[in-house]
Amino acid sequence: MIYFDNAATSFPKPNIVYDSIMKVMKEYGANPGRSGHKLALKLGREIYETRELIAKLFNIDNPMNIIFSYNCTDSLNLGIKGILNKGDHVITTSMEHNSVLRPLKALEKDGIEITIVKGDSMGRINTKDIEESIKENTKLIVTTHISNLTGTIMPIEKIGEIAEKHNIYYLVDAAQSAGVYNIDVKKMHIDLLAFPGHKGLLGPQGTGALYIGDNIDLKEMKQGGTGSISHLLQQPDVNPDRYESGTPNGPGIVGLGTGIKYILDKGMDNIRRHEEELTRYFIEEVRKIDGVKVYGPLDIKEQAAVVPINIKDEDSSEISYILDEYYNIAVRPGLHCAPMAHKTIGTFEQGVVRFSFGPFNSFQEIETGIKAIREISKEV
């Protein structure tokens, strides 16, 4: 199988990630923070080490401001619903995933005002449109870093500067960028950073996190046991316990930490360059094929390793089926949980066939993919 669906979940993971998860399960998979015996303490220490690794990766001063979650959607819901109240105004974009848009739409029923800044046909956002949308009651700007549909890289540092200038909180959805593109929460003026563990960070599914800046008081979304301050019936008011009720995914978090160690050892810049080279070559070659439509900026300086295509007017799901069944190539068709983004670039009816590359893809695999597209375009 040639796997070109890394925007959904990176696969495969480095072997050391699998090994670290299994080691926890077999040797010390106790309940961290709930007991004082050696096994629980060991897992607790390794979970904290993962917080430290995340802090290093994103230039976060306090590892305790990193809240573990089950995925990026979980983190975004906490960040969005924890900060907005009735009467607040929030600015977002038409290029967002439903993990941003659906929580916002749910809050709209409760009196939250939403402005959706529209992108252009390549998925790009004009920062002037964001600044011009600011109102007296604007409390939050939330944008993706990289579109999961077009791979468009958003100018998050410039948006962060606008947010800071107007004393507005800025939440970044780093689902497609964490682990591949440099993110510095201080330099980029990011107050809240949501990201999954199972994509660019090379960890397992069921892991993710939310960074919460020192100046932010989020409402917690759940209450329960934290292993701390247990004599009180009220939820602890300290990070990260306030937001991490219940037993954490210890093996998964350790696996996430191992994935980050791999990235730091390999060099994030090296990983990104490899993905950029694959993406550049793929775009150049598929644009030469008759009947193939390619979407996004089509410039590696503006587009990550996510390339959506269509072949003539064929249904995207049919093309995906052919690639899977006859060529053993895994891609993702359809609307990609981003219907507004599809409407923005004009593909809502047809959907697209999304190719997304990762650190373990090769040029030989890209060649095979291009050959398959060329053959299919002649047949349909």
Secondary structure, DSSP 4 states (H G I P E B T S, - for coil): -EE-BTTT---S--HHHHHHHHHHHHH----TTT--SHHHHHHHHHHHHHHHHHHHHHT-S-GGGEEEESSHHHHHHHHHHHH--TT-EEEEETT--HHHHHHHHHHHTTT-EEEEEPP-TTS---HHHHHHT--TTEEEEEEESB-TTT-BBP-HHHHHHHHHHTT-EEEEE-TTTTTTS---TTTTT-SEEEEESSSTT---TT-EEEEE-TT--PPPS-----SSSTT-SSPP-STTGGG--S---HHHHHHHHHHHHHHHHH-HHHHHHHHHHHHHHHHHHHTTSTTEEE-S---TTTB-SEEEEEETT--HHHHHHHHHHHH-EE-B-S-TT-HHHHHHHT-TTT--EEEE--TT--HHHHHHHHHHHHHHHHH-
